[in-house]
Amino acid sequence: MARYLTITLTKAGITCRARLLDEQAPRTCAAVWEVLPQEGDAFHAKYARNEVYTLVPRIQDAPRRENPTVTPIPGDVCLFDFEPWEIGNPAYGYEPGTAAHHAQGATDLALFYGRNNLLINGDLGWVPGNVFATIEDGLDELAAACNTLWLHGAAGETLAFARA
């Protein structure tokens, strides 16, 4: 039986529903499911193009690579696992005391809402993400809200992941 999660831009009041890809990424799905709900500041990616994400404390049971991609498509929901030295660089602009500066590293939970994404970082090179869910309902509304974040900023917005 399929499992679902909701992803919400809380300030905008926009929620979508995503189906977990248990067959393609069983360990990632299990690790994320176990720690839900998760919520944190929303960020619009600088490098990837059409990505909105939040950083949460590192999900220790998540595999480093499972069902990876560097070219996510609209509706992909990905997990990125970062060591402390990979994500805490002051040039990225994350506030001290946030998940980005946690001694154990951080997990990036991300959604992709448009085409032509490329997961490359000037400091690290290719940054594959584990595709663990696909948005099945609400992508158009979510994409419009994400585009607004890009145009007007994400200050005060949070991104929440919960079991559906």
C-alpha positions in Angstrom: 0.0 0.0 0.0 1.3 3.4 -1.0 2.4 5.9 1.7 2.0 9.6 1.4 3.3 12.8 3.0 2.2 16.4 2.9 4.6 19.2 2.1 3.4 22.7 3.2 4.7 26.2 2.7 3.2 27.3 6.0 3.1 31.1 5.5 1.6 30.8 2.0 -0.8 28.1 3.2 0.0 25.9 0.2 0.0 22.1 0.7 0.8 19.3 -1.8 0.7 15.6 -1.4 3.6 13.3 -2.4 3.8 9.5 -2.7 6.8 7.8 -1.1 8.9 5.8 -3.6 9.2 2.8 -1.3 10.3 0.5 -4.1 13.0 2.8 -5.6 14.3 4.2 -2.3 13.2 2.0 0.6 15.9 3.0 3.1 15.5 6.7 2.5 11.7 6.5 2.7 11.9 4.5 6.0 14.4 7.0 7.5 12.3 10.0 6.5 9.0 8.5 7.6 10.5 7.6 11.0 11.4 11.3 11.8 8.2 13.0 10.5 7.0 15.6 11.1 9.8 18.0 10.2 9.7 21.7 9.7 12.2 24.5 9.2 13.0 27.7 7.4 12.3 27.6 3.7 15.1 28.5 1.3 15.1 28.9 -2.4 18.2 27.2 -3.9 20.9 29.4 -5.4 22.4 26.8 -7.6 19.8 24.1 -8.5 17.3 26.5 -10.1 13.7 25.4 -9.3 14.3 24.0 -5.8 12.8 24.9 -2.4 14.2 23.2 0.7 14.6 23.2 4.4 17.5 22.0 6.6 16.7 19.7 9.5 19.0 17.9 12.0 20.8 15.1 10.2 18.7 12.0 9.7 21.3 9.5 10.8 19.6 6.4 9.3 19.3 7.9 5.8 21.6 6.3 3.2 24.2 8.6 1.6 23.1 7.5 -1.9 19.9 5.7 -2.9 18.0 6.4 -6.1 20.2 9.4 -6.7 19.9 12.1 -9.3 21.7 15.3 -10.3 18.9 16.3 -12.7 15.6 16.2 -10.7 12.3 16.8 -12.5 9.3 18.7 -11.5 7.6 16.9 -8.6 10.7 15.2 -7.3 11.2 15.3 -3.5 14.8 14.6 -2.5 17.0 14.1 0.5 20.6 15.4 0.7 22.9 14.3 3.4 25.6 16.8 4.4 28.6 16.5 6.7 29.2 19.5 8.9 32.1 20.8 6.7 30.0 20.6 3.6 27.1 22.8 4.7 28.4 25.1 7.4 30.5 27.3 5.1 29.8 30.9 6.1 29.5 31.8 2.4 26.1 30.0 2.3 24.6 32.5 4.7 22.9 30.1 7.1 22.4 31.7 10.5 24.5 30.4 13.5 22.6 27.9 15.6 20.6 26.5 12.7 20.7 22.9 11.4 23.4 23.9 8.9 25.8 24.4 11.8 24.9 21.2 13.7 28.0 19.3 14.8 26.6 16.1 13.2 25.8 17.7 9.8 22.4 18.4 8.3 19.7 16.8 6.1 18.3 18.9 3.3 14.7 18.0 2.4 13.9 19.5 -1.0 11.2 19.7 -3.6 11.6 20.6 -7.2 8.9 22.5 -8.9 10.1 23.2 -12.4 12.3 21.9 -15.2 16.0 22.2 -16.1 17.5 21.6 -12.6 21.1 20.8 -12.2 22.6 19.8 -8.8 26.0 21.3 -8.9 27.7 23.5 -6.3 30.7 25.7 -6.9 32.5 24.5 -3.8 31.6 20.8 -3.9 30.9 19.9 -7.5 28.0 17.4 -8.2 25.6 17.1 -5.3 23.4 14.0 -6.0 20.1 13.8 -4.1 18.1 10.8 -3.1 14.7 10.9 -4.9 12.3 9.4 -2.3 8.9 10.8 -3.2 7.0 12.3 -6.1 4.4 15.1 -5.8 1.1 13.8 -7.1 -1.4 16.5 -6.0 -0.9 20.3 -5.8 2.3 20.8 -7.8 0.9 23.7 -9.9 -0.2 25.7 -6.8 3.1 24.9 -5.1 5.1 25.9 -8.1 3.4 29.3 -8.2 4.2 29.8 -4.5 7.8 28.7 -4.9 8.2 31.2 -7.8 6.9 33.9 -5.5 9.6 32.9 -3.0 12.2 33.3 -5.7 10.9 36.7 -6.8 10.1 38.2 -3.3 12.2 36.2 -0.8 11.6 33.4 1.6 11.9 35.4 4.9 9.4 34.2 7.4 8.4 31.1 5.3 8.7 27.6 6.6 8.6 24.3 4.8 6.9 21.4 6.7 6.9 17.7 5.9 4.3 15.4 7.6 2.7 12.0 7.2 -0.5 12.1 5.3 
